[in-house]
């Protein structure tokens, strides 16, 4: 008579499904754009929900705190989390650094413009603001900046989960259905 395994599921119970093998193409696509890995694997709804969740949270942070919440030079630790959103965050940072910040005439370094300064479009240098001109943007301060930065960083952390889900994707079992336990993740 065989000895029963203490770790085995009871007879008739559904066996837990382990993730399939590593999917490098899906993982790379998920890094490039949130949800693209799930889309590639055929799980279209999951890919759309992942993209809407990650990008919605990231854009919400931008709407709350402005473009200054994504800044690799002023907030390098927070930018590590934001960069997990992928090329979208890197592109926002590039635009912020090269089209919104001004070059300080004394130090030659990039910085946000002061309230009485404007950005010279040809050189990027800080110039005295004339009538009707002002800084390219006003940097968010206090709680607004904190919340915007937090939203954008959490979006990156959420995308890390989406990337891992695409890399070791566990497909839904169509026999279980989407509304039953174990049928949806």
Secondary structure as the mmCIF struct_conf table of DSSP 4:
data_model
#
loop_
_struct_conf.conf_type_id
_struct_conf.id
_struct_conf.beg_label_comp_id
_struct_conf.beg_label_asym_id
_struct_conf.beg_label_seq_id
_struct_conf.end_label_comp_id
_struct_conf.end_label_asym_id
_struct_conf.end_label_seq_id
HELX_LH_PP_P HELX_LH_PP_P1 UNK A 2 UNK A 5
TURN_TY1_P TURN_TY1_P1 UNK A 6 UNK A 7
BEND BEND1 UNK A 8 UNK A 8
HELX_LH_PP_P HELX_LH_PP_P2 UNK A 9 UNK A 10
TURN_TY1_P TURN_TY1_P2 UNK A 11 UNK A 12
BEND BEND2 UNK A 13 UNK A 13
HELX_LH_PP_P HELX_LH_PP_P3 UNK A 14 UNK A 19
BEND BEND3 UNK A 21 UNK A 21
HELX_RH_AL_P HELX_RH_AL_P1 UNK A 24 UNK A 32
BEND BEND4 UNK A 33 UNK A 33
TURN_TY1_P TURN_TY1_P3 UNK A 34 UNK A 35
HELX_RH_AL_P HELX_RH_AL_P2 UNK A 36 UNK A 40
TURN_TY1_P TURN_TY1_P4 UNK A 41 UNK A 42
HELX_RH_AL_P HELX_RH_AL_P3 UNK A 44 UNK A 65
HELX_RH_3T_P HELX_RH_3T_P1 UNK A 67 UNK A 69
BEND BEND5 UNK A 70 UNK A 70
TURN_TY1_P TURN_TY1_P5 UNK A 72 UNK A 74
HELX_RH_AL_P HELX_RH_AL_P4 UNK A 76 UNK A 83
TURN_TY1_P TURN_TY1_P6 UNK A 84 UNK A 85
HELX_RH_AL_P HELX_RH_AL_P5 UNK A 87 UNK A 95
HELX_RH_PI_P HELX_RH_PI_P1 UNK A 96 UNK A 100
BEND BEND6 UNK A 101 UNK A 101
STRN STRN1 UNK A 102 UNK A 103
TURN_TY1_P TURN_TY1_P7 UNK A 105 UNK A 107
STRN STRN2 UNK A 110 UNK A 111
HELX_LH_PP_P HELX_LH_PP_P4 UNK A 112 UNK A 114
TURN_TY1_P TURN_TY1_P8 UNK A 115 UNK A 116
STRN STRN3 UNK A 117 UNK A 119
TURN_TY1_P TURN_TY1_P9 UNK A 121 UNK A 123
STRN STRN4 UNK A 125 UNK A 125
STRN STRN5 UNK A 126 UNK A 128
TURN_TY1_P TURN_TY1_P10 UNK A 131 UNK A 132
BEND BEND7 UNK A 136 UNK A 136
HELX_RH_AL_P HELX_RH_AL_P6 UNK A 142 UNK A 167
TURN_TY1_P TURN_TY1_P11 UNK A 168 UNK A 168
TURN_TY1_P TURN_TY1_P12 UNK A 174 UNK A 176
BEND BEND8 UNK A 178 UNK A 180
STRN STRN6 UNK A 181 UNK A 181
TURN_TY1_P TURN_TY1_P13 UNK A 182 UNK A 183
STRN STRN7 UNK A 184 UNK A 184
#
